Amino acid sequence: MSPLKAGDTFLEGVEFGWIPYTEEKGEITSCGSPQSYNASKEWANKKVVLFAVPGAFTPGCSVNHLPGYIKNLSAIKSKGVDIVAVIGYNDPFVMSAWGKANGIKGDDILFLTDNATAFSQKIGWTKGERTGRYAIVIDHGKVVYAENEPGGDVTVSSAEAVLEKL
């Protein structure tokens, strides 16, 4: 499939793995049970910011990418965004721990797994066998922004770039 672009309809059948945050499993060493997250269904009538990273706990993702979304979360949500989600190559346990390590509680930012990079492969945005680095804004099932990083830096997929397009 070709990459997503503004004006496209978000794909049907998109499912990610995740472990929902709960207070009783709020410590980084506590594990919940992985579940399937049907993004196509959950996001059909919402405004969503989705950003993708090649790997949790990696320098580029932990230092340059995720912190911008944490810092700008209120500003992003003030633009009518219902859900902010990050997907990565890692399994649900690692993605859950990455959220906890960064102080994210509840559903402020959803930490999702791109199972076997299935979604990233469908849109052609991978980094080798890993999830690529990109950002997509979906508004009630329509893609309004979709950019894949052209190099190794965090530019078009940054929170600041996405915020400018909201």
Disulfide bonds with the S-S distance in Angstrom:
none
